[in-house]
Amino acid sequence: MVLPLVDEDKPKCFLCHIMFESIKELQNHQKTDHADFFEFHENEQKREPAPGDVSIF
């Protein structure tokens, strides 16, 4: 199936796939509707290798 390239330049929310006319509208949408998702991931400061990851020097 081939989809048309209509509205390719409009920003799209990666969580609910709604398209917006501007980046400001997208930012307001994410701050209001998906605030819990972003707060959870902002507070997640633990960055370390997963078990089984191998580092090659």
mmCIF entry with sequence, helices, sheets and N, C-alpha, C, O atoms, coordinates in Angstrom:
data_MODEL
# 
_entry.id   MODEL 
# 
_entity.id                         1 
_entity.type                       polymer 
_entity.pdbx_number_of_molecules   1 
# 
_entity_poly.entity_id                      1 
_entity_poly.type                           'polypeptide(L)' 
_entity_poly.nstd_linkage                   no 
_entity_poly.nstd_monomer                   no 
_entity_poly.pdbx_seq_one_letter_code       MVLPLVDEDKPKCFLCHIMFESIKELQNHQKTDHADFFEFHENEQKREPAPGDVSIF 
_entity_poly.pdbx_seq_one_letter_code_can   MVLPLVDEDKPKCFLCHIMFESIKELQNHQKTDHADFFEFHENEQKREPAPGDVSIF 
_entity_poly.pdbx_strand_id                 A 
# 
loop_
_entity_poly_seq.entity_id 
_entity_poly_seq.num 
_entity_poly_seq.mon_id 
_entity_poly_seq.hetero 
1 1  MET n 
1 2  VAL n 
1 3  LEU n 
1 4  PRO n 
1 5  LEU n 
1 6  VAL n 
1 7  ASP n 
1 8  GLU n 
1 9  ASP n 
1 10 LYS n 
1 11 PRO n 
1 12 LYS n 
1 13 CYS n 
1 14 PHE n 
1 15 LEU n 
1 16 CYS n 
1 17 HIS n 
1 18 ILE n 
1 19 MET n 
1 20 PHE n 
1 21 GLU n 
1 22 SER n 
1 23 ILE n 
1 24 LYS n 
1 25 GLU n 
1 26 LEU n 
1 27 GLN n 
1 28 ASN n 
1 29 HIS n 
1 30 GLN n 
1 31 LYS n 
1 32 THR n 
1 33 ASP n 
1 34 HIS n 
1 35 ALA n 
1 36 ASP n 
1 37 PHE n 
1 38 PHE n 
1 39 GLU n 
1 40 PHE n 
1 41 HIS n 
1 42 GLU n 
1 43 ASN n 
1 44 GLU n 
1 45 GLN n 
1 46 LYS n 
1 47 ARG n 
1 48 GLU n 
1 49 PRO n 
1 50 ALA n 
1 51 PRO n 
1 52 GLY n 
1 53 ASP n 
1 54 VAL n 
1 55 SER n 
1 56 ILE n 
1 57 PHE n 
# 
_struct_asym.id          A 
_struct_asym.entity_id   1 
# 
loop_
_struct_conf.conf_type_id 
_struct_conf.id 
_struct_conf.pdbx_PDB_helix_id 
_struct_conf.beg_label_comp_id 
_struct_conf.beg_label_asym_id 
_struct_conf.beg_label_seq_id 
_struct_conf.pdbx_beg_PDB_ins_code 
_struct_conf.end_label_comp_id 
_struct_conf.end_label_asym_id 
_struct_conf.end_label_seq_id 
_struct_conf.pdbx_end_PDB_ins_code 
_struct_conf.beg_auth_comp_id 
_struct_conf.beg_auth_asym_id 
_struct_conf.beg_auth_seq_id 
_struct_conf.end_auth_comp_id 
_struct_conf.end_auth_asym_id 
_struct_conf.end_auth_seq_id 
_struct_conf.pdbx_PDB_helix_class 
_struct_conf.details 
_struct_conf.pdbx_PDB_helix_length 
HELX_P HELX_P1 AA1 ILE A 23 ? ASP A 33 ? ILE A 23 ASP A 33 1 ? 11 
HELX_P HELX_P2 AA2 ALA A 35 ? GLU A 42 ? ALA A 35 GLU A 42 1 ? 8  
# 
_struct_conf_type.id          HELX_P 
_struct_conf_type.criteria    ? 
_struct_conf_type.reference   ? 
# 
loop_
_atom_site.group_PDB 
_atom_site.id 
_atom_site.type_symbol 
_atom_site.label_atom_id 
_atom_site.label_alt_id 
_atom_site.label_comp_id 
_atom_site.label_asym_id 
_atom_site.label_entity_id 
_atom_site.label_seq_id 
_atom_site.pdbx_PDB_ins_code 
_atom_site.Cartn_x 
_atom_site.Cartn_y 
_atom_site.Cartn_z 
_atom_site.occupancy 
_atom_site.B_iso_or_equiv 
_atom_site.pdbx_formal_charge 
_atom_site.auth_seq_id 
_atom_site.auth_comp_id 
_atom_site.auth_asym_id 
_atom_site.auth_atom_id 
_atom_site.pdbx_PDB_model_num 
ATOM 1   N N  . MET A 1 1  ? 0.834  -1.162 0.000  1.00 0.00 ? 1  MET A N  1 
ATOM 2   C CA . MET A 1 1  ? 0.000  0.000  0.000  1.00 0.00 ? 1  MET A CA 1 
ATOM 3   C C  . MET A 1 1  ? 0.894  1.245  0.000  1.00 0.00 ? 1  MET A C  1 
ATOM 4   O O  . MET A 1 1  ? 1.863  1.312  0.755  1.00 0.00 ? 1  MET A O  1 
ATOM 5   N N  . VAL A 1 2  ? 0.576  2.205  -0.825 1.00 0.00 ? 2  VAL A N  1 
ATOM 6   C CA . VAL A 1 2  ? 1.333  3.442  -0.936 1.00 0.00 ? 2  VAL A CA 1 
ATOM 7   C C  . VAL A 1 2  ? 0.471  4.581  -0.412 1.00 0.00 ? 2  VAL A C  1 
ATOM 8   O O  . VAL A 1 2  ? -0.669 4.764  -0.839 1.00 0.00 ? 2  VAL A O  1 
ATOM 9   N N  . LEU A 1 3  ? 1.032  5.340  0.516  1.00 0.00 ? 3  LEU A N  1 
ATOM 10  C CA . LEU A 1 3  ? 0.314  6.472  1.084  1.00 0.00 ? 3  LEU A CA 1 
ATOM 11  C C  . LEU A 1 3  ? 0.754  7.761  0.407  1.00 0.00 ? 3  LEU A C  1 
ATOM 12  O O  . LEU A 1 3  ? 1.930  7.904  0.072  1.00 0.00 ? 3  LEU A O  1 
ATOM 13  N N  . PRO A 1 4  ? -0.146 8.689  0.200  1.00 0.00 ? 4  PRO A N  1 
ATOM 14  C CA . PRO A 1 4  ? 0.241  9.961  -0.415 1.00 0.00 ? 4  PRO A CA 1 
ATOM 15  C C  . PRO A 1 4  ? 1.096  10.793 0.533  1.00 0.00 ? 4  PRO A C  1 
ATOM 16  O O  . PRO A 1 4  ? 1.027  10.627 1.751  1.00 0.00 ? 4  PRO A O  1 
ATOM 17  N N  . LEU A 1 5  ? 1.892  11.678 -0.026 1.00 0.00 ? 5  LEU A N  1 
ATOM 18  C CA . LEU A 1 5  ? 2.781  12.525 0.766  1.00 0.00 ? 5  LEU A CA 1 
ATOM 19  C C  . LEU A 1 5  ? 2.111  13.842 1.140  1.00 0.00 ? 5  LEU A C  1 
ATOM 20  O O  . LEU A 1 5  ? 2.750  14.894 1.131  1.00 0.00 ? 5  LEU A O  1 
ATOM 21  N N  . VAL A 1 6  ? 0.842  13.782 1.465  1.00 0.00 ? 6  VAL A N  1 
ATOM 22  C CA . VAL A 1 6  ? 0.091  14.961 1.866  1.00 0.00 ? 6  VAL A CA 1 
ATOM 23  C C  . VAL A 1 6  ? 0.381  15.250 3.336  1.00 0.00 ? 6  VAL A C  1 
ATOM 24  O O  . VAL A 1 6  ? 0.456  14.330 4.151  1.00 0.00 ? 6  VAL A O  1 
ATOM 25  N N  . ASP A 1 7  ? 0.542  16.506 3.668  1.00 0.00 ? 7  ASP A N  1 
ATOM 26  C CA . ASP A 1 7  ? 0.799  16.941 5.046  1.00 0.00 ? 7  ASP A CA 1 
ATOM 27  C C  . ASP A 1 7  ? 2.089  16.364 5.614  1.00 0.00 ? 7  ASP A C  1 
ATOM 28  O O  . ASP A 1 7  ? 2.195  16.148 6.821  1.00 0.00 ? 7  ASP A O  1 
ATOM 29  N N  . GLU A 1 8  ? 3.052  16.118 4.766  1.00 0.00 ? 8  GLU A N  1 
ATOM 30  C CA . GLU A 1 8  ? 4.319  15.562 5.216  1.00 0.00 ? 8  GLU A CA 1 
ATOM 31  C C  . GLU A 1 8  ? 5.114  16.546 6.070  1.00 0.00 ? 8  GLU A C  1 
ATOM 32  O O  . GLU A 1 8  ? 5.924  16.136 6.901  1.00 0.00 ? 8  GLU A O  1 
ATOM 33  N N  . ASP A 1 9  ? 4.884  17.839 5.868  1.00 0.00 ? 9  ASP A N  1 
ATOM 34  C CA . ASP A 1 9  ? 5.662  18.850 6.561  1.00 0.00 ? 9  ASP A CA 1 
ATOM 35  C C  . ASP A 1 9  ? 5.063  19.262 7.903  1.00 0.00 ? 9  ASP A C  1 
ATOM 36  O O  . ASP A 1 9  ? 5.660  20.079 8.605  1.00 0.00 ? 9  ASP A O  1 
ATOM 37  N N  . LYS A 1 10 ? 3.914  18.728 8.280  1.00 0.00 ? 10 LYS A N  1 
ATOM 38  C CA . LYS A 1 10 ? 3.266  19.097 9.538  1.00 0.00 ? 10 LYS A CA 1 
ATOM 39  C C  . LYS A 1 10 ? 3.800  18.235 10.674 1.00 0.00 ? 10 LYS A C  1 
ATOM 40  O O  . LYS A 1 10 ? 4.044  17.044 10.480 1.00 0.00 ? 10 LYS A O  1 
ATOM 41  N N  . PRO A 1 11 ? 3.986  18.816 11.860 1.00 0.00 ? 11 PRO A N  1 
ATOM 42  C CA . PRO A 1 11 ? 4.460  18.031 13.006 1.00 0.00 ? 11 PRO A CA 1 
ATOM 43  C C  . PRO A 1 11 ? 3.387  17.045 13.471 1.00 0.00 ? 11 PRO A C  1 
ATOM 44  O O  . PRO A 1 11 ? 2.189  17.307 13.366 1.00 0.00 ? 11 PRO A O  1 
ATOM 45  N N  . LYS A 1 12 ? 3.850  15.906 13.985 1.00 0.00 ? 12 LYS A N  1 
ATOM 46  C CA . LYS A 1 12 ? 2.956  14.834 14.385 1.00 0.00 ? 12 LYS A CA 1 
ATOM 47  C C  . LYS A 1 12 ? 3.371  14.319 15.761 1.00 0.00 ? 12 LYS A C  1 
ATOM 48  O O  . LYS A 1 12 ? 4.557  14.114 16.020 1.00 0.00 ? 12 LYS A O  1 
ATOM 49  N N  . CYS A 1 13 ? 2.408  14.114 16.624 1.00 0.00 ? 13 CYS A N  1 
ATOM 50  C CA . CYS A 1 13 ? 2.679  13.576 17.956 1.00 0.00 ? 13 CYS A CA 1 
ATOM 51  C C  . CYS A 1 13 ? 3.054  12.110 17.821 1.00 0.00 ? 13 CYS A C  1 
ATOM 52  O O  . CYS A 1 13 ? 2.313  11.335 17.215 1.00 0.00 ? 13 CYS A O  1 
ATOM 53  N N  . PHE A 1 14 ? 4.196  11.720 18.378 1.00 0.00 ? 14 PHE A N  1 
ATOM 54  C CA . PHE A 1 14 ? 4.643  10.340 18.239 1.00 0.00 ? 14 PHE A CA 1 
ATOM 55  C C  . PHE A 1 14 ? 3.935  9.395  19.202 1.00 0.00 ? 14 PHE A C  1 
ATOM 56  O O  . PHE A 1 14 ? 4.091  8.179  19.100 1.00 0.00 ? 14 PHE A O  1 
ATOM 57  N N  . LEU A 1 15 ? 3.163  9.936  20.129 1.00 0.00 ? 15 LEU A N  1 
ATOM 58  C CA . LEU A 1 15 ? 2.439  9.082  21.065 1.00 0.00 ? 15 LEU A CA 1 
ATOM 59  C C  . LEU A 1 15 ? 1.036  8.732  20.574 1.00 0.00 ? 15 LEU A C  1 
ATOM 60  O O  . LEU A 1 15 ? 0.604  7.586  20.695 1.00 0.00 ? 15 LEU A O  1 
ATOM 61  N N  . CYS A 1 16 ? 0.327  9.712  20.024 1.00 0.00 ? 16 CYS A N  1 
ATOM 62  C CA . CYS A 1 16 ? -1.057 9.456  19.601 1.00 0.00 ? 16 CYS A CA 1 
ATOM 63  C C  . CYS A 1 16 ? -1.260 9.667  18.102 1.00 0.00 ? 16 CYS A C  1 
ATOM 64  O O  . CYS A 1 16 ? -2.366 9.458  17.603 1.00 0.00 ? 16 CYS A O  1 
ATOM 65  N N  . HIS A 1 17 ? -0.222 10.077 17.375 1.00 0.00 ? 17 HIS A N  1 
ATOM 66  C CA . HIS A 1 17 ? -0.224 10.207 15.911 1.00 0.00 ? 17 HIS A CA 1 
ATOM 67  C C  . HIS A 1 17 ? -1.219 11.235 15.386 1.00 0.00 ? 17 HIS A C  1 
ATOM 68  O O  . HIS A 1 17 ? -1.775 11.057 14.302 1.00 0.00 ? 17 HIS A O  1 
ATOM 69  N N  . ILE A 1 18 ? -1.449 12.300 16.132 1.00 0.00 ? 18 ILE A N  1 
ATOM 70  C CA . ILE A 1 18 ? -2.295 13.395 15.676 1.00 0.00 ? 18 ILE A CA 1 
ATOM 71  C C  . ILE A 1 18 ? -1.397 14.442 15.028 1.00 0.00 ? 18 ILE A C  1 
ATOM 72  O O  . ILE A 1 18 ? -0.341 14.775 15.566 1.00 0.00 ? 18 ILE A O  1 
ATOM 73  N N  . MET A 1 19 ? -1.814 14.964 13.872 1.00 0.00 ? 19 MET A N  1 
ATOM 74  C CA . MET A 1 19 ? -1.036 15.982 13.171 1.00 0.00 ? 19 MET A CA 1 
ATOM 75  C C  . MET A 1 19 ? -1.498 17.373 13.602 1.00 0.00 ? 19 MET A C  1 
ATOM 76  O O  . MET A 1 19 ? -2.674 17.591 13.894 1.00 0.00 ? 19 MET A O  1 
ATOM 77  N N  . PHE A 1 20 ? -0.538 18.319 13.635 1.00 0.00 ? 20 PHE A N  1 
ATOM 78  C CA . PHE A 1 20 ? -0.805 19.692 14.042 1.00 0.00 ? 20 PHE A CA 1 
ATOM 79  C C  . PHE A 1 20 ? -0.302 20.650 12.979 1.00 0.00 ? 20 PHE A C  1 
ATOM 80  O O  . PHE A 1 20 ? 0.533  20.296 12.147 1.00 0.00 ? 20 PHE A O  1 
ATOM 81  N N  . GLU A 1 21 ? -0.821 21.864 13.019 1.00 0.00 ? 21 GLU A N  1 
ATOM 82  C CA . GLU A 1 21 ? -0.448 22.878 12.029 1.00 0.00 ? 21 GLU A CA 1 
ATOM 83  C C  . GLU A 1 21 ? 0.917  23.497 12.333 1.00 0.00 ? 21 GLU A C  1 
ATOM 84  O O  . GLU A 1 21 ? 1.627  23.898 11.410 1.00 0.00 ? 21 GLU A O  1 
ATOM 85  N N  . SER A 1 22 ? 1.296  23.580 13.612 1.00 0.00 ? 22 SER A N  1 
ATOM 86  C CA . SER A 1 22 ? 2.572  24.196 13.962 1.00 0.00 ? 22 SER A CA 1 
ATOM 87  C C  . SER A 1 22 ? 3.211  23.427 15.120 1.00 0.00 ? 22 SER A C  1 
ATOM 88  O O  . SER A 1 22 ? 2.565  22.629 15.800 1.00 0.00 ? 22 SER A O  1 
ATOM 89  N N  . ILE A 1 23 ? 4.487  23.694 15.315 1.00 0.00 ? 23 ILE A N  1 
ATOM 90  C CA . ILE A 1 23 ? 5.227  23.045 16.394 1.00 0.00 ? 23 ILE A CA 1 
ATOM 91  C C  . ILE A 1 23 ? 4.746  23.536 17.751 1.00 0.00 ? 23 ILE A C  1 
ATOM 92  O O  . ILE A 1 23 ? 4.798  22.786 18.726 1.00 0.00 ? 23 ILE A O  1 
ATOM 93  N N  . LYS A 1 24 ? 4.279  24.777 17.837 1.00 0.00 ? 24 LYS A N  1 
ATOM 94  C CA . LYS A 1 24 ? 3.750  25.307 19.097 1.00 0.00 ? 24 LYS A CA 1 
ATOM 95  C C  . LYS A 1 24 ? 2.504  24.549 19.531 1.00 0.00 ? 24 LYS A C  1 
ATOM 96  O O  . LYS A 1 24 ? 2.341  24.249 20.714 1.00 0.00 ? 24 LYS A O  1 
ATOM 97  N N  . GLU A 1 25 ? 1.622  24.237 18.583 1.00 0.00 ? 25 GLU A N  1 
ATOM 98  C CA . GLU A 1 25 ? 0.421  23.459 18.903 1.00 0.00 ? 25 GLU A CA 1 
ATOM 99  C C  . GLU A 1 25 ? 0.799  22.062 19.384 1.00 0.00 ? 25 GLU A C  1 
ATOM 100 O O  . GLU A 1 25 ? 0.188  21.529 20.310 1.00 0.00 ? 25 GLU A O  1 
ATOM 101 N N  . LEU A 1 26 ? 1.802  21.478 18.754 1.00 0.00 ? 26 LEU A N  1 
ATOM 102 C CA . LEU A 1 26 ? 2.270  20.155 19.177 1.00 0.00 ? 26 LEU A CA 1 
ATOM 103 C C  . LEU A 1 26 ? 2.842  20.205 20.591 1.00 0.00 ? 26 LEU A C  1 
ATOM 104 O O  . LEU A 1 26 ? 2.561  19.323 21.402 1.00 0.00 ? 26 LEU A O  1 
ATOM 105 N N  . GLN A 1 27 ? 3.636  21.221 20.891 1.00 0.00 ? 27 GLN A N  1 
ATOM 106 C CA . GLN A 1 27 ? 4.214  21.354 22.224 1.00 0.00 ? 27 GLN A CA 1 
ATOM 107 C C  . GLN A 1 27 ? 3.136  21.539 23.281 1.00 0.00 ? 27 GLN A C  1 
ATOM 108 O O  . GLN A 1 27 ? 3.221  20.947 24.357 1.00 0.00 ? 27 GLN A O  1 
ATOM 109 N N  . ASN A 1 28 ? 2.130  22.347 22.995 1.00 0.00 ? 28 ASN A N  1 
ATOM 110 C CA . ASN A 1 28 ? 1.028  22.539 23.942 1.00 0.00 ? 28 ASN A CA 1 
ATOM 111 C C  . ASN A 1 28 ? 0.255  21.241 24.143 1.00 0.00 ? 28 ASN A C  1 
ATOM 112 O O  . ASN A 1 28 ? -0.147 20.928 25.264 1.00 0.00 ? 28 ASN A O  1 
ATOM 113 N N  . HIS A 1 29 ? 0.046  20.489 23.079 1.00 0.00 ? 29 HIS A N  1 
ATOM 114 C CA . HIS A 1 29 ? -0.647 19.200 23.171 1.00 0.00 ? 29 HIS A CA 1 
ATOM 115 C C  . HIS A 1 29 ? 0.128  18.227 24.056 1.00 0.00 ? 29 HIS A C  1 
ATOM 116 O O  . HIS A 1 29 ? -0.452 17.552 24.906 1.00 0.00 ? 29 HIS A O  1 
ATOM 117 N N  . GLN A 1 30 ? 1.435  18.164 23.848 1.00 0.00 ? 30 GLN A N  1 
ATOM 118 C CA . GLN A 1 30 ? 2.239  17.223 24.631 1.00 0.00 ? 30 GLN A CA 1 
ATOM 119 C C  . GLN A 1 30 ? 2.321  17.644 26.090 1.00 0.00 ? 30 GLN A C  1 
ATOM 120 O O  . GLN A 1 30 ? 2.368  16.783 26.969 1.00 0.00 ? 30 GLN A O  1 
ATOM 121 N N  . LYS A 1 31 ? 2.338  18.940 26.374 1.00 0.00 ? 31 LYS A N  1 
ATOM 122 C CA . LYS A 1 31 ? 2.381  19.414 27.760 1.00 0.00 ? 31 LYS A CA 1 
ATOM 123 C C  . LYS A 1 31 ? 1.075  19.132 28.498 1.00 0.00 ? 31 LYS A C  1 
ATOM 124 O O  . LYS A 1 31 ? 1.087  18.894 29.706 1.00 0.00 ? 31 LYS A O  1 
ATOM 125 N N  . THR A 1 32 ? -0.042 19.155 27.789 1.00 0.00 ? 32 THR A N  1 
ATOM 126 C CA . THR A 1 32 ? -1.330 18.960 28.440 1.00 0.00 ? 32 THR A CA 1 
ATOM 127 C C  . THR A 1 32 ? -1.775 17.505 28.422 1.00 0.00 ? 32 THR A C  1 
ATOM 128 O O  . THR A 1 32 ? -2.118 16.956 29.469 1.00 0.00 ? 32 THR A O  1 
ATOM 129 N N  . ASP A 1 33 ? -1.775 16.876 27.264 1.00 0.00 ? 33 ASP A N  1 
ATOM 130 C CA . ASP A 1 33 ? -2.330 15.527 27.146 1.00 0.00 ? 33 ASP A CA 1 
ATOM 131 C C  . ASP A 1 33 ? -1.362 14.418 27.554 1.00 0.00 ? 33 ASP A C  1 
ATOM 132 O O  . ASP A 1 33 ? -1.792 13.371 28.040 1.00 0.00 ? 33 ASP A O  1 
ATOM 133 N N  . HIS A 1 34 ? -0.072 14.635 27.364 1.00 0.00 ? 34 HIS A N  1 
ATOM 134 C CA . HIS A 1 34 ? 0.915  13.585 27.638 1.00 0.00 ? 34 HIS A CA 1 
ATOM 135 C C  . HIS A 1 34 ? 1.921  14.018 28.708 1.00 0.00 ? 34 HIS A C  1 
ATOM 136 O O  . HIS A 1 34 ? 3.067  13.570 28.698 1.00 0.00 ? 34 HIS A O  1 
ATOM 137 N N  . ALA A 1 35 ? 1.505  14.873 29.614 1.00 0.00 ? 35 ALA A N  1 
ATOM 138 C CA . ALA A 1 35 ? 2.413  15.392 30.639 1.00 0.00 ? 35 ALA A CA 1 
ATOM 139 C C  . ALA A 1 35 ? 2.973  14.272 31.514 1.00 0.00 ? 35 ALA A C  1 
ATOM 140 O O  . ALA A 1 35 ? 4.147  14.308 31.882 1.00 0.00 ? 35 ALA A O  1 
ATOM 141 N N  . ASP A 1 36 ? 2.152  13.284 31.851 1.00 0.00 ? 36 ASP A N  1 
ATOM 142 C CA . ASP A 1 36 ? 2.628  12.201 32.714 1.00 0.00 ? 36 ASP A CA 1 
ATOM 143 C C  . ASP A 1 36 ? 3.732  11.388 32.041 1.00 0.00 ? 36 ASP A C  1 
ATOM 144 O O  . ASP A 1 36 ? 4.664  10.949 32.716 1.00 0.00 ? 36 ASP A O  1 
ATOM 145 N N  . PHE A 1 37 ? 3.650  11.182 30.748 1.00 0.00 ? 37 PHE A N  1 
ATOM 146 C CA . PHE A 1 37 ? 4.684  10.440 30.014 1.00 0.00 ? 37 PHE A CA 1 
ATOM 147 C C  . PHE A 1 37 ? 6.018  11.182 30.062 1.00 0.00 ? 37 PHE A C  1 
ATOM 148 O O  . PHE A 1 37 ? 7.055  10.586 30.353 1.00 0.00 ? 37 PHE A O  1 
ATOM 149 N N  . PHE A 1 38 ? 5.987  12.492 29.773 1.00 0.00 ? 38 PHE A N  1 
ATOM 150 C CA . PHE A 1 38 ? 7.218  13.268 29.741 1.00 0.00 ? 38 PHE A CA 1 
ATOM 151 C C  . PHE A 1 38 ? 7.801  13.462 31.130 1.00 0.00 ? 38 PHE A C  1 
ATOM 152 O O  . PHE A 1 38 ? 9.023  13.453 31.277 1.00 0.00 ? 38 PHE A O  1 
ATOM 153 N N  . GLU A 1 39 ? 6.975  13.636 32.151 1.00 0.00 ? 39 GLU A N  1 
ATOM 154 C CA . GLU A 1 39 ? 7.482  13.764 33.518 1.00 0.00 ? 39 GLU A CA 1 
ATOM 155 C C  . GLU A 1 39 ? 8.163  12.479 33.969 1.00 0.00 ? 39 GLU A C  1 
ATOM 156 O O  . GLU A 1 39 ? 9.199  12.528 34.633 1.00 0.00 ? 39 GLU A O  1 
ATOM 157 N N  . PHE A 1 40 ? 7.602  11.350 33.623 1.00 0.00 ? 40 PHE A N  1 
ATOM 158 C CA . PHE A 1 40 ? 8.201  10.066 34.001 1.00 0.00 ? 40 PHE A CA 1 
ATOM 159 C C  . PHE A 1 40 ? 9.584  9.918  33.371 1.00 0.00 ? 40 PHE A C  1 
ATOM 160 O O  . PHE A 1 40 ? 10.529 9.509  34.044 1.00 0.00 ? 40 PHE A O  1 
ATOM 161 N N  . HIS A 1 41 ? 9.707  10.246 32.095 1.00 0.00 ? 41 HIS A N  1 
ATOM 162 C CA . HIS A 1 41 ? 10.983 10.052 31.403 1.00 0.00 ? 41 HIS A CA 1 
ATOM 163 C C  . HIS A 1 41 ? 12.000 11.143 31.715 1.00 0.00 ? 41 HIS A C  1 
ATOM 164 O O  . HIS A 1 41 ? 13.200 10.906 31.573 1.00 0.00 ? 41 HIS A O  1 
ATOM 165 N N  . GLU A 1 42 ? 11.566 12.328 32.132 1.00 0.00 ? 42 GLU A N  1 
ATOM 166 C CA . GLU A 1 42 ? 12.516 13.355 32.564 1.00 0.00 ? 42 GLU A CA 1 
ATOM 167 C C  . GLU A 1 42 ? 13.140 12.982 33.898 1.00 0.00 ? 42 GLU A C  1 
ATOM 168 O O  . GLU A 1 42 ? 14.315 13.265 34.130 1.00 0.00 ? 42 GLU A O  1 
ATOM 169 N N  . ASN A 1 43 ? 12.373 12.353 34.774 1.00 0.00 ? 43 ASN A N  1 
ATOM 170 C CA . ASN A 1 43 ? 12.877 11.979 36.094 1.00 0.00 ? 43 ASN A CA 1 
ATOM 171 C C  . ASN A 1 43 ? 13.742 10.733 36.060 1.00 0.00 ? 43 ASN A C  1 
ATOM 172 O O  . ASN A 1 43 ? 14.396 10.412 37.053 1.00 0.00 ? 43 ASN A O  1 
ATOM 173 N N  . GLU A 1 44 ? 13.760 10.043 34.966 1.00 0.00 ? 44 GLU A N  1 
ATOM 174 C CA . GLU A 1 44 ? 14.540 8.814  34.850 1.00 0.00 ? 44 GLU A CA 1 
ATOM 175 C C  . GLU A 1 44 ? 15.987 9.175  34.514 1.00 0.00 ? 44 GLU A C  1 
ATOM 176 O O  . GLU A 1 44 ? 16.327 9.335  33.342 1.00 0.00 ? 44 GLU A O  1 
ATOM 177 N N  . GLN A 1 45 ? 16.830 9.304  35.521 1.00 0.00 ? 45 GLN A N  1 
ATOM 178 C CA . GLN A 1 45 ? 18.209 9.736  35.338 1.00 0.00 ? 45 GLN A CA 1 
ATOM 179 C C  . GLN A 1 45 ? 19.185 8.567  35.234 1.00 0.00 ? 45 GLN A C  1 
ATOM 180 O O  . GLN A 1 45 ? 20.353 8.769  34.900 1.00 0.00 ? 45 GLN A O  1 
ATOM 181 N N  . LYS A 1 46 ? 18.736 7.377  35.510 1.00 0.00 ? 46 LYS A N  1 
ATOM 182 C CA . LYS A 1 46 ? 19.616 6.219  35.548 1.00 0.00 ? 46 LYS A CA 1 
ATOM 183 C C  . LYS A 1 46 ? 19.994 5.806  34.125 1.00 0.00 ? 46 LYS A C  1 
ATOM 184 O O  . LYS A 1 46 ? 19.165 5.277  33.384 1.00 0.00 ? 46 LYS A O  1 
ATOM 185 N N  . ARG A 1 47 ? 21.247 6.051  33.753 1.00 0.00 ? 47 ARG A N  1 
ATOM 186 C CA . ARG A 1 47 ? 21.750 5.675  32.431 1.00 0.00 ? 47 ARG A CA 1 
ATOM 187 C C  . ARG A 1 47 ? 22.962 4.777  32.635 1.00 0.00 ? 47 ARG A C  1 
ATOM 188 O O  . ARG A 1 47 ? 24.035 5.251  33.009 1.00 0.00 ? 47 ARG A O  1 
ATOM 189 N N  . GLU A 1 48 ? 22.797 3.518  32.395 1.00 0.00 ? 48 GLU A N  1 
ATOM 190 C CA . GLU A 1 48 ? 23.898 2.574  32.514 1.00 0.00 ? 48 GLU A CA 1 
ATOM 191 C C  . GLU A 1 48 ? 23.671 1.451  31.519 1.00 0.00 ? 48 GLU A C  1 
ATOM 192 O O  . GLU A 1 48 ? 22.556 1.284  31.026 1.00 0.00 ? 48 GLU A O  1 
ATOM 193 N N  . PRO A 1 49 ? 24.696 0.685  31.217 1.00 0.00 ? 49 PRO A N  1 
ATOM 194 C CA . PRO A 1 49 ? 24.534 -0.400 30.258 1.00 0.00 ? 49 PRO A CA 1 
ATOM 195 C C  . PRO A 1 49 ? 23.540 -1.449 30.755 1.00 0.00 ? 49 PRO A C  1 
ATOM 196 O O  . PRO A 1 49 ? 23.447 -1.725 31.951 1.00 0.00 ? 49 PRO A O  1 
ATOM 197 N N  . ALA A 1 50 ? 22.821 -2.008 29.834 1.00 0.00 ? 50 ALA A N  1 
ATOM 198 C CA . ALA A 1 50 ? 21.902 -3.079 30.167 1.00 0.00 ? 50 ALA A CA 1 
ATOM 199 C C  . ALA A 1 50 ? 22.677 -4.349 30.467 1.00 0.00 ? 50 ALA A C  1 
ATOM 200 O O  . ALA A 1 50 ? 23.805 -4.493 29.995 1.00 0.00 ? 50 ALA A O  1 
ATOM 201 N N  . PRO A 1 51 ? 22.111 -5.283 31.238 1.00 0.00 ? 51 PRO A N  1 
ATOM 202 C CA . PRO A 1 51 ? 22.802 -6.542 31.504 1.00 0.00 ? 51 PRO A CA 1 
ATOM 203 C C  . PRO A 1 51 ? 23.096 -7.271 30.192 1.00 0.00 ? 51 PRO A C  1 
ATOM 204 O O  . PRO A 1 51 ? 22.216 -7.441 29.348 1.00 0.00 ? 51 PRO A O  1 
ATOM 205 N N  . GLY A 1 52 ? 24.335 -7.690 30.042 1.00 0.00 ? 52 GLY A N  1 
ATOM 206 C CA . GLY A 1 52 ? 24.738 -8.415 28.838 1.00 0.00 ? 52 GLY A CA 1 
ATOM 207 C C  . GLY A 1 52 ? 25.343 -7.534 27.777 1.00 0.00 ? 52 GLY A C  1 
ATOM 208 O O  . GLY A 1 52 ? 25.827 -8.049 26.769 1.00 0.00 ? 52 GLY A O  1 
ATOM 209 N N  . ASP A 1 53 ? 25.340 -6.222 27.956 1.00 0.00 ? 53 ASP A N  1 
ATOM 210 C CA . ASP A 1 53 ? 25.984 -5.332 26.999 1.00 0.00 ? 53 ASP A CA 1 
ATOM 211 C C  . ASP A 1 53 ? 27.497 -5.498 27.083 1.00 0.00 ? 53 ASP A C  1 
ATOM 212 O O  . ASP A 1 53 ? 28.053 -5.654 28.171 1.00 0.00 ? 53 ASP A O  1 
ATOM 213 N N  . VAL A 1 54 ? 28.144 -5.463 25.950 1.00 0.00 ? 54 VAL A N  1 
ATOM 214 C CA . VAL A 1 54 ? 29.589 -5.643 25.890 1.00 0.00 ? 54 VAL A CA 1 
ATOM 215 C C  . VAL A 1 54 ? 30.209 -4.372 25.322 1.00 0.00 ? 54 VAL A C  1 
ATOM 216 O O  . VAL A 1 54 ? 29.790 -3.892 24.268 1.00 0.00 ? 54 VAL A O  1 
ATOM 217 N N  . SER A 1 55 ? 31.198 -3.829 26.012 1.00 0.00 ? 55 SER A N  1 
ATOM 218 C CA . SER A 1 55 ? 31.921 -2.663 25.525 1.00 0.00 ? 55 SER A CA 1 
ATOM 219 C C  . SER A 1 55 ? 33.237 -3.121 24.935 1.00 0.00 ? 55 SER A C  1 
ATOM 220 O O  . SER A 1 55 ? 33.964 -3.907 25.543 1.00 0.00 ? 55 SER A O  1 
ATOM 221 N N  . ILE A 1 56 ? 33.539 -2.624 23.744 1.00 0.00 ? 56 ILE A N  1 
ATOM 222 C CA . ILE A 1 56 ? 34.809 -2.973 23.085 1.00 0.00 ? 56 ILE A CA 1 
ATOM 223 C C  . ILE A 1 56 ? 35.654 -1.717 23.039 1.00 0.00 ? 56 ILE A C  1 
ATOM 224 O O  . ILE A 1 56 ? 35.213 -0.674 22.556 1.00 0.00 ? 56 ILE A O  1 
ATOM 225 N N  . PHE A 1 57 ? 36.861 -1.823 23.541 1.00 0.00 ? 57 PHE A N  1 
ATOM 226 C CA . PHE A 1 57 ? 37.777 -0.662 23.565 1.00 0.00 ? 57 PHE A CA 1 
ATOM 227 C C  . PHE A 1 57 ? 38.823 -0.810 22.504 1.00 0.00 ? 57 PHE A C  1 
ATOM 228 O O  . PHE A 1 57 ? 39.685 0.058  22.361 1.00 0.00 ? 57 PHE A O  1 
# 
